[in-house]
Amino acid sequence: MRKGLRRTNEAPRAWQRMLSGRRLDLLDPSPMDIEIEDIAHGLARVARWNGQTVGQHAFSVAQHSVVVEEIVAHIQPDVEPRWRLAALLHDASEYVIGDMISPFKAALGVDYKVFEERLENAIHVRFGIPAKTPTAIKKLIKQADRACAFFEATQLAGFGHAEALEIFGAPPTGYSLKIEPQAPFDAQAHYVRRFEVLSEAAGYTPHAQAFDTE
């Protein structure tokens, strides 16, 4: 076989090597190959709005996720810590697949949704959260997600107030946010710290770090 050519009968590689050393099978993800440090590292480097935002730094999915968890607690202060953890992890699958805008997800169809759900379930199992999130919690997280998107749209992505209201709805009463996009290292560290706080509050045993974030 000519050098540099792949044999046609070879199956394409379907795993990704993480900085922790884990190899995550994208088609059949194992919870044991998922580490919070890998998630935080990836999400801190994935830009919301495909990077079409103002400022020195992109607004990362890691920073977005921390805000969504905060809004969830504002809307429902008595929500259980495990569901606040679920809110923090609501976009965790994007450390592998990136942040696809909603219209593109719709265009890809059901197969993409199945793939995303399989990865989300593995992430939940890894961190002691029920694989299936209750419908009421899903709606709560979605409400917080849209509220965060409203602030992002009007402060970073060039949307007018009326346009953002029409697309995302009004943010919850009494909650305000001034967004200051963080550098990737800071967003990563903040995400990990928040994870550790929520994991402890939910009663889960902290796992050994796969690699230092310092």
Summary of the structure (lengths in Angstrom):
residues: 214
radius of gyration: 18.1
end to end distance: 45.8
largest distance: 66.7
contacts: 608
relative contact order: 0.18
helix: 53%
strand: 4%
